[in-house]
C-alpha cells in the first residue's frame, strides 16, 4: 500500500457523539464565538500588552475504570509502543439470529461450508501499523445486558471451550481498502474470520431443538470474545517494539455479523446470518502492559510531567494546571491591579516525528476538571450539535494544539469559577481509540514549552 495513503488513513478521526454524553458533565452551554473579549476596548490611550510567562503544571492522569460498552467503534488487535508499552484490544459482543423463524435441513443432511465473522471497518481503520496478526474467537458464558448495565475495559469475559478459529486460517491480513468478493456479492472492506464449521452445525441443531428464539443470546449462545493472539505474560505482549496493529470496526453496521454457509445433500445452498445490532450488548476489552516504560513512571510520579506528559485514548488523560493565574490581577506590591483579557490561548506543543507510525489525534478538546472522573466544558467551548464543534485542530507544521481560553481566564480572574485545572481529551476518548500523544512538559529541555499566552489591556 502506498505509504502516503496509509498515513492519510491513520490520520482520519471519528467523533463519538454518543460516547461524549457518558463522560462529560454539561454544566454550561456557551457557543464558541470568534470575537474575543475586550477587542472593542482596544482604543487609543489603553496599554495593550502580551505575556506568556505563567507557571504551568503538567502531568498524566490514568483512568482506572473506563466504560466501554456500546461504543461506536470496536477495537481488535495489539501493538507494542516503545513509549507507552503494549496495548491489547478485544471485542466482547452478543449476536442474534436474523429471524426467529428458521427452516434449516436436518443436521444429518447438512454440509457446513464455512462459518465467517465479518467485521466492517469504521471511518478510522487502524492504528498505528497495518500488520498481519493471529486472531482467536471464543464463546462466552456471561449473560450480557445492554440496558442499565455498564461494562469496562478491564472486565474479563468468561470463556467457554476452545478457540473456535480454524488454526490454519487464524492469521489475518487486514486490507482496509479492497472490497471483499464473496460468491457473486461485492462487499465493503471488512475483516473476515473463519470459524470451525462445527459451530454452524451446532447452531442448526439448536434451531431444530427450538433454542434459537427471542432469548437466544441469554440462554443458547451468549456471545463471542474476539481477540488477538498474544503472549499475555511477555513485555509488550511479545510484540517487537514499534510493531503491531489495532483495527477499528463499526459493529452495528449491517455488514458486521456472523454467517453460516451450507448446502444440503442435494446440493442446494443456504446461508443464515447472526447479526450484531442495536439490541446486542457489547464492550471493548483493553489491556495495557506498561512495565518498565517512561509512561509507567510518569503515572507513578507526577513530577515526571515536567519533562513530558501523555494522553492515550481510553486510558490516560493529559492534565494542565495554572496555579498562580490569580496573581495576574495583582501588582508587585500585591495590590489589586485588574486587567481586561483581550485574548488568551493555551499552547501545547507535542512530539511528532515524521517516520513515527504512532500519529497523534488530529483534533483535541479541553475540559475543566469537576472531580476524579468528570469534566465540563470551559467557558470558551460549549455543547453544540457535535463533539467536533468543540475541538481544535492539530497544527502539523508547528506541531502544537492551540486552545482558546479567553473567556475561561477572565472568568477565573473575576472569581466566577474555581481554578481547578484542565484535562485534554481526544474526541474519540470513550474507550474507542488507542491513539496517543506525547506533550512537551512545562520544564522540557526541548525548544517549545507549553505556555499560556495572554494579550490584555491595562486601565
Secondary structure as UniProt FT lines:
FT   HELIX           3..11
FT   HELIX           17..23
FT   TURN            37..38
FT   HELIX           39..41
FT   TURN            44..45
FT   STRAND          47..51
FT   STRAND          57..62
FT   STRAND          74..81
FT   TURN            82..84
FT   STRAND          85..93
FT   STRAND          96..97
FT   HELIX           107..109
FT   STRAND          110..128
FT   STRAND          133..140
FT   TURN            147..148
FT   TURN            153..154
FT   STRAND          159..160
FT   HELIX           167..169
FT   STRAND          171..172
FT   STRAND          180..182
FT   TURN            183..184
FT   STRAND          185..187
FT   STRAND          190..195
FT   HELIX           197..208
FT   TURN            209..210
FT   TURN            214..215
FT   HELIX           216..219
FT   STRAND          224..228
FT   TURN            232..233
FT   HELIX           235..238
FT   TURN            241..242
FT   STRAND          244..249
FT   TURN            251..252
FT   TURN            254..255
FT   STRAND          257..264
FT   TURN            265..266
FT   STRAND          269..275
FT   TURN            278..279
FT   STRAND          282..289
FT   TURN            291..292
FT   HELIX           294..300
FT   HELIX           302..306
FT   STRAND          308..312
FT   TURN            313..315
FT   STRAND          316..321
FT   TURN            323..324
FT   HELIX           325..329
FT   TURN            332..333
FT   STRAND          339..350
FT   TURN            354..355
FT   STRAND          363..369
FT   STRAND          375..377
FT   TURN            379..380
FT   HELIX           387..390
FT   STRAND          392..393
FT   TURN            396..399
FT   STRAND          400..404
FT   HELIX           406..414
FT   STRAND          422..426
FT   TURN            427..431
FT   STRAND          436..440
FT   TURN            442..443
FT   STRAND          451..458
//
